[in-house]
Amino acid sequence: MACINPDGTVTESAKDMLRALSEPRSPEKVAAIVAQPLFKVRSSLRELAGGGLALEVEGKFTVTAKGREKIQG
């Protein structure tokens, strides 16, 4: 299931994940916060990072400025 739509908007579940990344978090912690299966969260975080909406550092993800714009817009 895609997080980033073809028009560049993000799904509501993606927005939930980006909100959970207000501080660096592991995929396991994000999965617990958003109540989604870990395999889905890992896939979504990779997609969000690939789109420049999240940043991975040492196995933890955080939201980028571009990601914050998507939450608000």
C-alpha positions as CSV (number, residue, x, y, z in Angstrom):
1,M,0.0,0.0,0.0
2,A,1.5,3.3,-1.1
3,C,2.0,6.2,1.3
4,I,2.7,8.8,-1.4
5,N,0.0,9.3,-4.0
6,P,0.9,10.0,-7.7
7,D,-0.1,13.6,-7.2
8,G,2.4,14.0,-4.3
9,T,-0.1,14.0,-1.5
10,V,0.3,11.5,1.3
11,T,-2.3,9.1,2.8
12,E,-3.7,9.6,6.3
13,S,-1.8,6.6,7.6
14,A,1.4,8.2,6.2
15,K,0.5,11.5,8.0
16,D,0.1,9.5,11.2
17,M,3.6,8.0,10.8
18,L,5.1,11.4,10.0
19,R,3.5,12.8,13.2
20,A,5.0,9.9,15.1
21,L,8.4,10.9,13.9
22,S,8.5,14.2,15.8
23,E,11.6,12.8,17.4
24,P,13.9,10.0,16.1
25,R,12.1,6.6,16.5
26,S,12.7,3.1,15.5
27,P,10.3,1.3,13.2
28,E,9.1,-0.8,16.2
29,K,8.2,2.3,18.2
30,V,6.4,3.9,15.2
31,A,4.4,0.6,14.7
32,A,3.4,0.7,18.4
33,I,2.4,4.4,18.2
34,V,0.3,4.1,15.0
35,A,-1.0,0.6,15.8
36,Q,0.1,-0.9,12.5
37,P,2.0,-4.1,11.7
38,L,5.7,-3.7,11.8
39,F,6.1,-5.0,8.2
40,K,3.8,-2.2,6.9
41,V,5.5,0.5,8.9
42,R,9.0,-0.6,7.7
43,S,7.8,-0.5,4.1
44,S,6.1,2.9,4.6
45,L,9.1,4.4,6.3
46,R,11.3,3.4,3.4
47,E,8.9,5.0,1.0
48,L,8.7,8.2,3.1
49,A,12.5,8.3,3.3
50,G,12.8,7.8,-0.4
51,G,10.4,10.7,-1.0
52,G,12.4,13.0,1.3
53,L,9.6,13.1,3.9
54,A,11.6,11.2,6.6
55,L,15.2,10.7,7.3
56,E,16.9,7.6,8.6
57,V,19.9,7.9,10.9
58,E,21.3,4.8,12.6
59,G,18.1,2.8,12.3
60,K,15.8,5.6,13.6
61,F,13.6,7.8,11.5
62,T,12.6,11.4,11.9
63,V,10.4,13.7,9.9
64,T,12.0,16.2,7.5
65,A,10.9,19.8,6.8
66,K,9.3,18.5,3.6
67,G,7.4,15.9,5.7
68,R,6.2,18.5,8.1
69,E,4.7,20.4,5.2
70,K,2.8,17.3,4.1
71,I,1.3,16.9,7.6
72,Q,0.1,20.5,7.6
73,G,-1.0,20.7,4.0
